[in-house]
Amino acid sequence: MQVYADNAATTKMSPAAIAAMTPCFDIFYGNPSSLHSVGQAAKEKLEDARSRIAGCLGCEPREIYFTSGGSEADNQAILSAARLGERKGKKHIISTAFEHHAVLHTLERLKKEGFEITLLDVRQGHNVTAQQVRDAIREDTCLVTTMYANNEIGSVLPIAEIGAVCKAAGVPFHTDAVQAVGHLPIDVKAQNIDMLSLSGHKFHGPKGVGALYCRRGFPLVNIIEGGAQERGKRAGTENLPAICGMAAALEEACAHMDENAAKVTAMRDRLIEGLSKIPHSALNGDPVNRLPGNVSFCFEGIEGESLLLLLDMKGVCASSGSACTSGSLDPSHVLLAIGRVHDVAHGSLRLSLCEYNTDEEIDHILAVVPEVVEYLRNMSPVWRDLMTGKRQFIL
Ligand SMILES: *Cc1c(COP(=O)(O)O)cnc(C)c1O
């Protein structure tokens, strides 16, 4: 049995999304900017995809700008608000300590340019409150950017409340909703969201495509120059196959949102209940306001990387939830942000589910994870020190 439980990293494409893409390769292959009929047929497909996506978010089609993914949308949204702020002499930005690196690294770049960045503390309840945002807003705040839901630990933020706080204070509000779109109901107008980032491959659409919703009237700046595509705000020939695949995937996800969420939440809760029985373990993330598919744990006395390798050998594809790229041994900034100490943060496991997972797969995970954790603990010197009292348990 092979179980794919890494849907927060990326998802399998849905058959409907694949079916929506194929005619774009050989029938609607025109350049949407061409004035002839082949180009105009492609243009029609493009605008149809835009309307479908707008319909899922509760905005107007002209408020949707296609990008190469969630990262680009995050960069463009944050830089746009920063440039507007600069012109008004406002150079303070509020965000959270557990954002995706697409947000955090863009903020670091702005910090080098003289912006002041406040990262809200997420240790309390592994989440932020609208009150924290209210307390952090200053005269010179030009942007609040908080994620909609965390990709590592699954916490869902109080977006409507944060949106209301920002609206009342007259501060632009951007949300990286890459983990939420297609999974949670979103209404950008009701939630007072000025800008929102989404990515196709997190809801069974293709990779390399995403979108930025930007409220009409908010001045977007280009980060890619070159042509008049996307109302002059994002140059480059549109990736029509991917855009059509993304629109089909999103419509499908939104049409089945409630039933998918019910199914995935039930599997998630069974996993959380089962894995909580492992001694010296702790659930990461908000236990109540939580993504339907997210299960994130720390197990004391083990290395997350060894756990992943052994799980893979037993047919479970998971993630440590750490941004442990290029062999860096730094634990996840998200786990450190919620207050996990280095040793504990290293023993992390993220299982992220989708509606394609089955109860049999959950049984398999529940059989395999406790076994592998015990096996690793039995050969861990850290675990021996914990058991002999040379080292104190934290969890
Ligand atoms: C995946 C992800 C991104 C990046 O999206 P890409 O389309 O892969 O660039 C940004 N933010 C969050 C929260 C994500 O989960």
The ligand as an ORCA input file, in Angstrom:
! r2SCAN-3c Opt
* xyz 0 1
  C       2.469     26.219     -1.235
  C       2.350     27.517     -0.542
  C       2.839     28.709     -1.115
  C       3.583     28.716     -2.427
  O       2.772     28.482     -3.531
  P       3.471     28.076     -4.916
  O       2.361     28.043     -5.898
  O       4.082     26.735     -4.695
  O       4.468     29.146     -5.224
  C       2.656     29.887     -0.441
  N       2.025     29.925      0.754
  C       1.536     28.813      1.334
  C       0.826     28.927      2.632
  C       1.691     27.576      0.725
  O       1.221     26.474      1.302
*
